[in-house]
Amino acid sequence: MGMTDLVFVATSQDALFQETRDHLSTLGYRNCARFSSGKAAVEFIKYNPARTIIVDTEVEDLSMAEFVAALREVRQAEFLHILVISSDRSEGFVLGIISAGCSGLVLRPYTRPALEKHMLQSEKLAPVRDADREAVDQASTMIAQGRFEDAIGDLTLVVSQEDEQASQFFFRGCQHLVEKKWSDAIRAFNQSLERNQTFIKAYEGLAKAYLGKNDIDRYRYCLQKAAEEYAKLNNFSKVKKIFVEIVKYDVNAPNPYNTLGIRLRQEKQYKEAIQAYFQAIELSPKDENIHYNMAKAYYCDAQPAKALECIRLALSLSPEHLEALKMYRMLTGISWEDNANAPFQPPQGT
């Protein structure tokens, strides 16, 4: 039996551990280890493989949200199913746990089938069942065997399929938060996480294969791409925290994605802000302010041509929009009234 066969249960209460262990035993999970200290659990998980950890109501030295966030931090680019069991049903608590990075939530009192559903979800979420992840694992074996060309072929196929899936899953999760569909939100966020994990492993594998071929330029390139995927992982985590805060206080706002975009732009997360504005436009396609806000994000992201497209859309909806009129003049050098189709004109001296 390996460490990944264990189910770790973290709780400071003896009775809760006994209850959860009994439920797990009837479901066929007979190997349970307990932590009562959150910090001790985090330190252990940091250096030992694990598949599932159940956080049951509380641990001694960390709040549940702090504990979940700490677990997610030490195992960022690896799969770890973190199931939270709690009697706290308040919206603030649920949002905090989702923001921290849980992959499942069971609210007390719960039935055994409810726990079984989440444990089965753990099996389904595991990336070893994912075709791309299997290709990455097989390529790792090829690299160990010195079959660098074969590994490069398989891994290149994986990274060539990289698209906006991770972003799509992420913003779908945000939409579910607005709709208070907590389980759907958690599932979508974890799907987003999985896609990033797969690309990280693929690029790291490519780096090893190119190093084996002594192709240092491509080795460095793939390491850089892996670093970018790690950065994206962190960005998504930060974006999710921001969005959860918005949902806490602005859930009845006309368009929370617009609020999210503004916050992200202020945080200089321009690409993520643009994605948020696209979602905002889907909800409110005729809101000139969203198009104007997107223009500002594009401009900050050094995409002035895209910014100009958005400004034109804003002004077509509201020709008297003063800020949009100023930005149009800045981008083209002439007024909207004189020429509504003027091309981008870089400012003098640039």
C-alpha positions in Angstrom: 0.0 0.0 0.0 1.4 3.4 -1.0 0.8 6.8 0.4 -1.6 7.6 -2.4 -3.9 4.7 -1.2 -4.4 6.5 2.1 -7.2 8.9 2.8 -6.0 11.6 5.1 -8.5 13.1 7.5 -7.7 16.4 9.2 -9.8 17.3 12.3 -9.2 18.3 15.9 -12.3 16.4 17.1 -12.0 12.7 18.0 -15.7 12.0 17.5 -15.7 13.6 14.0 -12.7 11.5 12.9 -14.3 8.3 14.1 -17.6 9.1 12.3 -15.8 10.0 9.1 -13.6 7.0 9.3 -16.6 4.7 9.8 -18.4 6.2 6.8 -15.3 5.8 4.6 -14.8 2.2 5.8 -18.3 1.2 4.6 -17.5 2.8 1.2 -14.4 0.7 0.9 -11.8 3.2 2.1 -10.2 1.3 4.9 -6.9 3.1 5.2 -7.3 6.4 7.0 -4.6 8.6 8.6 -5.5 11.5 10.9 -4.0 14.9 11.4 -5.2 17.3 14.1 -2.6 20.0 13.5 -3.0 21.9 10.2 0.6 23.0 10.0 1.8 19.4 10.6 -0.5 18.2 7.9 0.8 20.8 5.4 4.4 19.9 6.2 3.7 16.2 5.6 1.8 16.7 2.4 4.6 18.9 1.1 7.0 16.0 1.1 4.8 13.0 0.7 2.5 11.9 -2.2 -1.2 12.0 -1.4 -4.4 11.8 -3.4 -7.2 12.8 -1.1 -7.4 14.8 2.2 -10.6 15.4 4.0 -10.8 18.5 6.2 -13.5 17.8 8.8 -14.9 20.9 10.5 -11.7 22.3 11.9 -8.0 21.7 12.8 -6.2 23.1 15.8 -4.0 25.8 14.5 -5.5 27.1 11.2 -8.9 28.2 10.0 -10.4 25.8 7.4 -9.9 28.3 4.6 -6.3 28.9 5.7 -5.6 25.2 5.9 -7.1 24.5 2.4 -5.1 27.4 0.9 -1.9 26.1 2.5 -2.5 22.6 1.2 -3.1 24.0 -2.3 0.0 26.2 -2.1 2.4 23.3 -1.4 0.9 21.0 -4.0 0.1 23.7 -6.6 0.9 21.8 -9.8 -0.1 18.3 -8.7 -3.5 16.7 -8.2 -4.8 16.8 -4.6 -8.5 16.2 -3.9 -9.4 18.4 -0.9 -12.8 17.6 0.4 -14.2 19.9 3.1 -16.9 18.6 5.6 -18.5 21.4 7.6 -21.7 22.3 9.5 -21.2 26.0 8.6 -23.7 26.7 5.8 -23.2 30.5 5.6 -22.5 31.9 2.2 -19.4 33.7 3.4 -17.9 30.4 4.6 -18.7 28.6 1.4 -17.2 31.3 -0.7 -14.1 31.4 1.4 -13.6 27.7 1.1 -14.0 27.8 -2.7 -11.6 30.7 -2.9 -9.0 28.8 -0.9 -9.2 25.9 -3.4 -11.3 23.1 -2.1 -12.3 20.5 -4.7 -15.5 19.3 -2.9 -17.8 20.4 -0.1 -20.1 18.3 2.1 -22.4 20.1 4.6 -23.4 18.5 7.9 -25.7 16.8 8.5 -24.9 14.7 5.4 -25.9 11.2 4.2 -23.5 8.5 3.3 -24.4 8.6 -0.4 -23.4 12.3 -0.4 -20.0 11.4 0.9 -19.7 8.6 -1.6 -20.6 10.9 -4.5 -17.7 13.2 -3.5 -15.2 10.3 -3.1 -16.2 9.0 -6.5 -15.7 12.5 -7.8 -12.1 12.3 -6.5 -11.5 9.3 -8.7 -13.0 11.0 -11.7 -11.0 14.2 -11.2 -7.7 12.4 -10.9 -5.6 13.4 -14.0 -4.3 9.9 -14.5 -7.6 9.2 -16.3 -7.0 12.1 -18.7 -5.6 11.2 -22.1 -3.2 14.1 -22.3 -1.9 13.3 -18.8 -1.4 9.7 -19.8 0.6 10.8 -22.8 2.7 13.0 -20.5 3.3 10.0 -18.2 4.2 7.7 -21.1 6.6 10.3 -22.4 8.3 10.4 -19.1 9.0 6.7 -19.4 10.4 7.2 -22.9 12.7 9.9 -21.7 14.0 7.6 -19.0 14.7 5.0 -21.8 16.5 7.5 -23.9 13.8 7.7 -26.5 13.9 11.4 -26.8 12.4 11.8 -30.3 9.4 9.6 -29.4 8.8 11.6 -26.2 9.2 15.0 -28.1 6.6 13.8 -30.6 4.0 12.9 -28.0 4.6 15.9 -25.8 4.5 18.3 -28.7 1.1 17.0 -29.6 -0.1 17.7 -26.1 1.1 21.3 -26.0 -0.1 22.0 -29.6 -3.6 21.4 -28.3 -3.3 24.1 -25.8 -6.2 26.5 -26.2 -8.5 28.6 -24.0 -10.0 25.6 -22.3 -8.5 26.5 -18.9 -9.8 30.0 -19.2 -13.2 28.8 -20.3 -13.5 26.5 -17.3 -12.3 29.2 -15.0 -14.9 31.8 -16.2 -17.6 29.2 -16.2 -16.8 28.7 -12.5 -17.2 32.4 -12.0 -20.6 32.3 -13.6 -21.6 29.5 -11.3 -20.6 31.5 -8.3 -22.9 34.4 -9.4 -25.7 31.8 -9.7 -24.7 30.3 -6.3 -24.2 26.9 -7.8 -21.4 26.0 -5.4 -20.7 22.4 -6.5 -20.7 23.4 -10.2 -18.3 26.3 -9.5 -15.9 24.0 -7.6 -16.0 21.5 -10.5 -15.3 24.1 -13.1 -12.4 25.6 -11.2 -10.8 22.2 -10.8 -11.2 21.5 -14.5 -9.3 24.7 -15.1 -6.6 23.7 -12.7 -6.2 20.3 -14.3 -5.6 21.8 -17.8 -2.8 24.0 -16.4 -1.2 21.1 -14.6 -1.1 19.0 -17.7 0.6 21.7 -19.8 3.1 22.3 -17.0 4.1 18.6 -17.0 4.2 18.5 -20.8 6.6 21.5 -21.1 8.8 20.1 -18.3 8.9 16.8 -20.1 9.8 18.5 -23.3 12.6 20.4 -21.5 14.1 17.1 -20.3 13.9 15.5 -23.7 15.6 18.4 -25.4 18.3 18.4 -22.7 18.8 14.7 -23.5 19.3 15.7 -27.1 21.7 18.5 -26.0 19.4 21.1 -27.7 19.9 23.8 -25.1 17.9 26.5 -26.9 14.7 24.4 -27.0 15.4 23.2 -23.5 15.4 26.8 -22.2 12.3 27.6 -24.3 10.3 24.7 -22.8 11.4 25.6 -19.3 10.2 29.2 -19.9 6.8 27.9 -21.2 6.5 25.8 -18.0 7.3 28.9 -16.0 4.5 30.8 -17.9 2.0 28.0 -17.1 3.0 28.1 -13.4 2.4 31.9 -13.5 -1.0 31.4 -15.2 -1.9 28.9 -12.4 -1.0 31.6 -9.8 -2.9 34.3 -11.7 -6.1 32.1 -11.9 -5.8 31.6 -8.2 -5.5 35.3 -7.6 -8.4 36.1 -10.0 -10.6 33.6 -8.2 -9.9 35.2 -4.8 -10.8 38.6 -6.2 -14.0 37.4 -7.9 -15.2 35.6 -4.7 -14.8 38.9 -2.8 -16.9 40.6 -5.5 -19.6 38.0 -5.3 -19.7 38.4 -1.5 -20.5 42.1 -1.7 -21.7 42.8 -5.3 -23.8 39.7 -6.1 -26.7 41.9 -7.1 -24.7 44.3 -9.2 -25.9 44.6 -12.8 -22.8 42.9 -14.2 -20.3 41.4 -11.7 -17.9 40.6 -14.6 -17.4 44.3 -15.3 -16.6 44.8 -11.6 -14.1 41.9 -11.8 -12.5 43.4 -15.0 -12.0 46.8 -13.3 -10.4 45.1 -10.2 -8.1 43.0 -12.4 -7.1 46.0 -14.5 -6.2 47.9 -11.3 -4.2 44.8 -10.3 -2.4 45.1 -13.7 -3.8 41.6 -14.6 -4.7 42.9 -18.1 -5.2 39.7 -20.0 -7.4 38.3 -17.2 -9.3 41.6 -17.2 -10.0 41.4 -20.9 -11.3 37.8 -20.4 -13.6 39.1 -17.7 -14.9 41.9 -20.0 -15.7 39.4 -22.7 -17.9 37.6 -20.1 -19.4 40.9 -19.1 -20.3 41.7 -22.7 -22.1 38.3 -23.1 -24.4 39.4 -20.2 -24.7 43.0 -21.3 -23.7 43.4 -25.0 -25.1 47.0 -25.3 -23.4 48.5 -22.2 -21.0 51.1 -23.6 -19.1 51.3 -20.4 -18.0 47.7 -20.6 -16.6 48.3 -24.2 -14.9 51.4 -22.9 -13.4 49.5 -19.9 -12.2 46.7 -22.3 -10.5 49.4 -24.5 -8.6 50.6 -21.5 -7.5 47.1 -20.6 -6.3 46.4 -24.2 -4.4 49.7 -24.2 -2.7 48.8 -21.0 -1.8 45.5 -22.5 -0.1 47.2 -25.4 -2.8 46.3 -27.9 -3.9 49.8 -29.2 -5.6 48.5 -32.3 -7.9 46.3 -30.2 -8.5 49.2 -27.9 -9.6 51.3 -30.8 -12.1 48.6 -31.9 -13.6 48.6 -28.4 -13.8 52.4 -28.4 -15.7 52.4 -31.7 -18.2 50.0 -30.3 -18.6 52.1 -27.1 -19.2 55.2 -29.2 -21.6 53.5 -31.6 -23.7 52.7 -28.6 -23.2 56.1 -26.9 -21.8 58.8 -29.2 -21.8 61.3 -26.2 -19.6 59.1 -24.0 -17.1 61.8 -22.9 -14.3 59.5 -21.7 -14.6 57.3 -24.9 -14.5 60.4 -27.0 -11.3 61.5 -25.3 -9.7 58.1 -25.8 -10.7 58.0 -29.4 -8.9 61.3 -30.0 -5.9 60.0 -28.1 -5.8 56.8 -30.3 -6.4 58.4 -33.7 -5.4 62.0 -33.3 -8.7 63.3 -34.5 -12.3 63.6 -33.2 -15.0 61.0 -33.6 -17.3 63.6 -35.1 -14.7 64.3 -37.9 -14.0 60.7 -38.8 -15.6 57.7 -37.0 -13.3 55.3 -39.0 -9.9 56.8 -38.4 -7.0 54.4 -38.1 -4.8 54.1 -35.0 -2.2 56.9 -35.0 0.7 56.5 -32.6 1.3 59.6 -30.5 4.0 61.9 -31.7 7.5 61.0 -30.4 6.8 57.3 -29.9 
